[in-house]
Amino acid sequence: YEENDPIEINWNDPMTLSDIERHDWFPKKDLLDNWIGDHYPLCSDMTVDKPFLKVGATYKLLGRSSAPRYQYDNSAWDGNEVIKKFVLSPTSSGLYDALCDHNGSDCTYPAVVKLTSDVTCNGCDVQTLRVVQVAPNVFYEYVRRPCVHLAFFDGAKSVFAGHGSARMCAHTSSLVATKTCCDEGVSTNSRIECIYHGELVSYPRNEEFCGSSGICPADTPGISIQDNCKSHIRYNSRSPKFNHFHWTSGSCEIKIKVRLDGMVALVHEPESSTAVVRYVENSIRNMNYFHVPWPKDDLGDELFPHVDNACGEETCILQDDWTCLCSVVVNESMGFQANPTDAAEIRSTLRIGAFPPEYLGRYDSGTNLFGGDVTVYHLRGQSYTKDSIFKIPDEYDEFSDFGNEYIQGSNEGVLYLKNLISNIDIGDSSASSYFSPPQRRPLTMRNPVLFHDLVKPEIRDSYYEVDAVIHHLNSHPNAPPFVSNMLIQHFGISNPSPDYIERVATAYKAGAYPDPNSSLVFGDGKFSSLDATVAAILLDQEALADKLDADPAYGGIKEPIIKVLQFMRAMEYTPTHHDRNMYPKLIGMVGKVGQMAYESPDQFSFFLPDYNPPGQFAQSGLFAPPAQVLTLSTTVATIEGFFSLARQGLSSHGEGFGSSPFGPSAVDALDSSRSVGHLDFSFSVSGDVNQNVQEIADLLTAGRLSTAAVEKIATFINNSSEDKKRIITQQLIATSPEFHTTNLAHRTGNKREPTSAQDHNPEPYKAIVVLILSGGLDSFNVLTPHSSCSLYQSYRKNREVLALGDSEMTPIRNDDEDQPCSTFGVH
């Protein structure tokens, strides 16, 4: 789970994204030095009027609450009758009919509504919706479709939040600010208006509402006139989700700050501003650095401005924190001015996605290229422009449902790309461009894209970004064999053959698996179809060959939690009436068995797919992933848990797997009255001990328990009561190798020799004592060169923002001539 906190863990969905401030909003490189968000359309291209009424618009039911889940609103607005809500009319709104979804005279209110056609909405004179009220105590949230923003753009306007102190740059087409006017352009006569609380508009709509002379100037100090939208006046430097911004006519420039290691941060410079929003300001408080794919020289070294090359031969400005502040020039051009040669050239050249032309409504009917697989669309009456759109096959089904959510028709498995290349040039355009030997190259790179609008980041876009990351990882050429191998291992075969992996990977890529023994075809034909992949794993000849069970290299060790769940299911676990009071049911399983659902210690899971246990496994080159969590502690705890489960049900008694509502009080064996659940298995016949043992063995070991072992258990329990026969059989089989593995166990009958005692080491005892302090004891922040020492600049350069200033150190004199400084500083 994301946070190792047993109090805050979300047991239902540990991967839920609940707080936008816990997510990184800035651009991210992918594995191929491109950008996460490539192939997604630009939000600025969503130029249709009222997209919330168009086909494909998505609404999600909130129920009685008016608080959105995918966007942030002030929590005090929920249930507050003073807050202005957007209420749909039941008599004159097609949107109301779609959300109501009538069943006779009653509304059914579906959980998710996707408009299958354009609808009407009288009174919807807004640019976007957040939450709509359909009926008393019935609210829906409008969830805008995924799109991305360019990090650098021309014509930015300055927006301010709160009482005018903090400003930043905003794209004029972005719906990120409140309608704000200054009567007659006087900054002290500012006011805001809204149709509903939370309403956001673009700069042109704000200008249309206020008039060209009514836009607030860049130096507007704050809102002076407040109506019932006054809750929009808010700024919080530490919690940006609270911010409400307002448009001004002031210009704004976006620059880039380059660190010594090549990472960069965005810097906004609004017109007439002494204060900038913290996460885009030019100060050491702006720590939002991200990687960019810098150009490289012939030796493979990255070319970027830094202190050692005078900030790109002074094309950028060297700052006190040893970063380089650079101007940025955006250069946009057409990817193609004539028909390309094939779809591969289009895919490798164009990285910016597009909305389907039919959805935008400004394009011609399209021209088929290369036999119909590729279609190019131009603006009506025009030829190739930067707005032309290509439709090509979607190689990885990344956008398999993207087109169908906008338009009706066959658009599954296609990718729309805009004929636009957006690059940025780094450095002062008035000076000579930055070049560096041995090969002189201009400092140019692709304009980064990001899902979050930095003015108004929403958790909705975090979901879209995570989804894009998953799609990107899935489309990597190594993904099919890697995922196939891991899934085969999870199904109990730790060392599948290369041919087996290849057959499963083929089904993974094709999205279909034809059963060789029938006419059935599993899968939907889409890349990474789980139906096809699982069918290929389970129906493969290597999975069905019984003879392979005798191969010592075949099969594998069962995963710990799988063993527990298999045992409970096979032995007919049944909850007691205490079950409803206990959650979760299985307690502390990571510490007991080494594994538990939703409790992976990190993104690499509990064990590695290529883990080699020491000894014979390592020498043979075989893998046994679950063995990585097998320790003396987990082995003992696992057996104790199975014994307790068979004897007293699911509880904490006898180091069991569960918890007890009565605490750790002692209970008698066979007493499950204080447990959360018990095993309800009973023998199908009585009196035949061998058959009784074989029945449990079949359920727990799939019939792989040897005849000798069955007879030995039967002899041992022969004179016991029926209940004890069942319990002891369950316990003994839970200790057998056949239960813990998926292949046959070859019993030699030889006793295992104990490890011999080691000889005494005559060397004296030595120990390393590690002191773990609650703070940070950094030697470079204890004793440092003083600012009067020539080494201080080198120290400042290497320590960057962590370097101590004069006010943070106490000077101490040094009379040793062998030392480099006559004065040092102590924190």
Buried (B, 14 or more C-beta within 10 A) or exposed (E): BBEEEEEEBEEEEBEEBEEBEEBEBBBBBBEEEBBBBBBBBBBBBBEBEBBBBBBBBBBBBBEEEBBBBBBBBBEEBBEBEEBBBBBBEEEEBBBBBBBBEEEEEEBEBBEEBBBEEEBEBEEBEBBBBBBBBBBEEBBBBBBBBBBBBBBBBEEBBBBBBBBBBBBBBBBBBBBBBBBBBBBEBEBEBBBBBBBBBBBBBBBEBBBEBBEEEBBBBBBBEBBBBEEEBEBBBBBEBEEBBBBBBBBBBBBBBBBBBBBBEBBBBBBBBBBBBEBBBBBBBBBBEBEBBBBBBBBEBEEEEBBBBBBEBEBBBBBBBBBEBBBBBBBBBBEBEBBBEEEBEEBEEBBEBBBBBBBBBBBBEEBEEBEEBBEEEBBBBBBEEEEBEBBBBBBBEBEBBBBBEBBBBBBEEEBBBBBBBBBBBBBBBBBBEEEEBBBBEEEEBBBBBBBBBBBBBBBBBBBBBBBBBBEBBEBBBBBEEEBBBBBBBEBBBBBBBBBBBEEBBEBBBBBBBBBBBBEEEEEEBBBEBBBBBEBBBBBBBEBBEBBEEEEBEEEEBBBBBBBBBBBBBBBBEBBEBBBBEBBEEBEBBBBBBBEBBBBBEBBBEEEEBBBEBEBBBEEEBEEEEBBBBBBBBBEEEBBEBBBBBBBBBBBBBBBBBBBBBBBBBBEEEEBEEBBBBBBBBBBEBEBEEEEEBBBBBBBBBEBBBEEBBBEEBBBEBBEBBEEBEEEBBBBBBBBBBBEBBBBBBBBBBEEEEEEEEEEEEEEEEEEEEEEEEEEEEEEEEEEEBEEBBBBEBEEBBEBBBEBBBEBBEEEEBEBEEBEEEEEEBEBBBEE
